[in-house]
Structures are given as structure tokens and as C-alpha cells.
Amino acid sequence: MELDVLVVGAGFAGSVVAERLASAGQRVHVIDRRSHIAGNAFDENDAQGTQIHRYGPHIFHTNSDEVFAYLSRFTDWRPYEHRVLASVDGKLLPIPINLDTVNRLYGLHLDEEGLKAYFETVREPRETIRTSEDVIVNTVGWDLYRKFYQGYTRKQWGLDPSELFASVASRVPVRTNRDDRYFTDTHQAMPKDGYTPMFSRILDHPNISIELGRDFREIRAKTRARHIVYTGPIDEYFDHCFGKLPYRSLRFEHEQLPGVEQYQPVGTVNYPNEHAYTRITEFRHLTGQTGPHTSIVREYPQAQGDPYYPIPRPENDLLFKRYQALAQQEKDVTFVGRLAQYRYYNMDQVVGAALSIAKKILGQPET
């Protein structure tokens, strides 16, 4: 097979790069080992007609006008602001922690300034912020840390917050006002028809061919491409020559609830201290669907399975850097995406990286 570019992976990174290169006149062949496009953002209707996300909830949000404008070429949007509650001490409380969280948890009547003063009395100042534990106890103290963060983190990552980079906890802010939105980005919306139709439009280009259910290792030696864009696990590309990079995986337990119009008050409820699962998401909040039936998914973090989350620890970062050095020596191969760059990217960050990489491959200046 001879072509201009082989793209490995039909998720956000691969699809966006493929579309940009194809629109510039390149002949692009996209492969994916799964039987569908859209990567982990793949959505579909279940047996009762409810649109679900097969690989857990994907909530789009971004502050990037460029990313939002690019994706808007391929989808209309449904405005949606995600809200999350955490089950703590028998109550469902807003997370990220805000004024209502603290007042309802402790039976207080603080205002915004009062909450700031309260945090000053309970926080444990840390001179140097290195770990996720440092971030939280430095901000809200030990009790809120144990109630909302420690148990959830141990389930999600299989590690204590004291063993993870500070960047993990920094993704979930602490607020002193009553803002109960999970994200505060400028653009918060869901693809109106779903993620999969959006990906279909991104990849619908005469210069793009797609082959699903095909593993890169099977065709690697037979393919003649001027350039390869690789979005899979970087350690797998190099046959794990330095050992496997640690990833965290998930098991999803989907459940259809016929005759139940609404299962929970918000899209997602976290369970930091109960159950083996971390959270339950009810999809109709995300999609805006109505009707007599609803569907939910429970998420069970695990060590084995498809790689979802690079584990942000110093030793893992050092191992990645060894693979990164090999990647930099690979002629005419570009590595992009969460798995290829071993970074805990959000969807919009992956799109932004893909747009940037496409410009670089085409020799175009960054805007």
C-alpha cells in the first residue's frame, strides 16, 4: 500500500490530523484496531434508544476559540453545563467543593468571605506543592481531603494522592462562591447529534480512506507512507523495549432502566468512599433526551484493560522520556495524543495538539 500519510487511530488526534492533511491535498489512510471510529468518545443508541457513551461520559468544554470553531464545522451543539454531586456522609454535595458544599456538610451559614476565613483555619500550609495531597490539604485541610479526594483518588488511580503529581488534583478547583458547574470554560456544549456523527463528518473526505479492525503491527511492514501519524501508546510502538508504561484502565457497567424517567438529579454522582465504582453517569442529562426510559453507567477503575489514563508520577515520566527520545529519532513519524504523548489531556487539548501537529507536518506557520 502506497500513500502520503498513514494515521494510526481514529480518535480525536488521528481524525483531526487526517482531515487537515486531506484538506491540504494529502492522500490519507486511517486505521484503527477497534471496529468503530471516534475512539473513546464513541457514542451509540442502546437497545431502548438512549444515546450512551460506550467508554464513559465525555463532556466537551474548552477555552480555545480555535478548537471550538474547528469542531463547529462538523457539528451543531447543544448547550450543556456539567454538574456533579458527591455522596459524602449520606448527603449529595456539590463537587468541586464550593460554599454550599461546606455549609451543607457541616451545618454552617458562611458567606463567601466567611468560607475563605474558614479554609484558612483548617488548611495545612505546605511550603512546596509537589503532590496531589499537597494541593488539597494546603487548600482545604485534612477533613475535606479525606471525605472528597483521598478515597476517590485511591480507587481511580490505585495510588494515594501523596503518590501522584500535583497536576491531578489541580484539575478539580476549590471555590468559595456558589458556582456548582464542574467546568467554567468559555465553551461548554455537547455535539447535537452525538460524537460519532461528528467524527463521521470529520473523516468524510475524498482523500481519506478508513480501515477498521486493523492493528498497526499487522500492516506496519507492508505499508509505504511518506509519513506516519501515530496516536497509540508510545511504548507499544517501540515494542515495550524499556518496559511497559503504566496506564489506568476502566470497566464500564452499563444499565438500562426501563420505566425510570430520571435516576439521579445531575449528570454524574461521585462515590469517593462507597462502592468499588467511582461514579455513576446518567446520559439523558448530557444528551437532552427525554422519554420513559433512562440509562446509566458505573465506572470501575482497574489496572488491566485498554489504556485510558497515563499515570502521572515522577518515575513514569522518566520512563516516558526514554521513549520520547526514541520517538524524536524516528524519521517521518509524528506522535500525538494522550497515549502517544503520555499526557492526561482533555478532548479539546488533544484537538489543539492535533491542529498544531498538522500545521507542522504541512510546513504551515502557527497562528
Summary of the structure (lengths in Angstrom):
residues: 367
radius of gyration: 21.7
end to end distance: 34.3
largest distance: 68.9
contacts: 1189
relative contact order: 0.22
helix: 35%
strand: 23%
